[in-house]
Amino acid sequence: MGLLWTILIGFLVGTIAKVLVPGKDSGGFIVTTLLGVGGSWVGGWLAGLIGMSPRVGFIGSVIGAVVILLIYRWLKNK
């Protein structure tokens, strides 16, 4: 059941990140879910860097996913 929640929340976080960052993105369900799951990890890592608890929650996950998406687009355009 934990894996199912990870996939569901990851997809939701990835979808919100794609809506917040304008532009066309390729990738379907799997890429969006991986973006959300990776965003959770990056959000926790960034929170730890600034001295916060690594358990950042939903907003921190979305921020992490947005960071990943912006870095991906920056590298793609280079």
N, C-alpha and C positions, 0 to 999 in steps of 0.2 A: 504494500500500500504506500510506503514511503517513496518508492520510485515513481509511482503514478502521480503523486502530489508534486514531486520534483519536476516531472515532465509538464504537468498542467500549469504550475506556477511559472516555470521557465518559459513556456509558450506565451503566457500572459505578459510577463515582463518584457520579453523580446518584441511582442507586438506593440506594447506601449512605447518602447524605445524607438521602433521604426516610425511610429506616428509622430513622436516628438522631434525627430531629426528629419527635416524635409529632404526629398530626393527619391530617386528610384533605386530600389534594392532588389537584387535577384535573390532567389532562395525561397523555399517553401516552408512547410511545417518544421522540418528537421533543423534547418539553418536558423529559423527564428527561435526554436526551443534551445538550441545550443548557445545562441546569443544571450538568451535570458539566463541560462544556467551559468554561463561564463560571467555575465554581468553580476550575478550574486557573489561569485568568488572575487571579482575585481572590486566590487563595492566593499566587501569585508576587508580586503587587503588595504584599500585606500583609507578606510576608517581606522585600521590599526596603525597606519603610518602617522595619522594626525592625533593619535592617542585616545581614540574612541574605542568602544567595544566592537570587536569584529562582527558581532551579531547585529547587523545594520537594519535588517528587515526589508520590507517591500520597496520603500523609497530608495534606500541605498542600493538595492539590486537594480532598480531602473537607472539610477545614476551610473552605476558600473556598466550596464549594457549600452548606455548612450556613449560612454567613454570608448568602449570597444568599437562601436559603430563608427564613431568619428575617426579613430585611429585607422580602422579598415579603409574608410573612404580616402583618408589622407595618403595611405600607402598605395592604394589603387590608382590614384591620380598622379603619383610621382613617376 
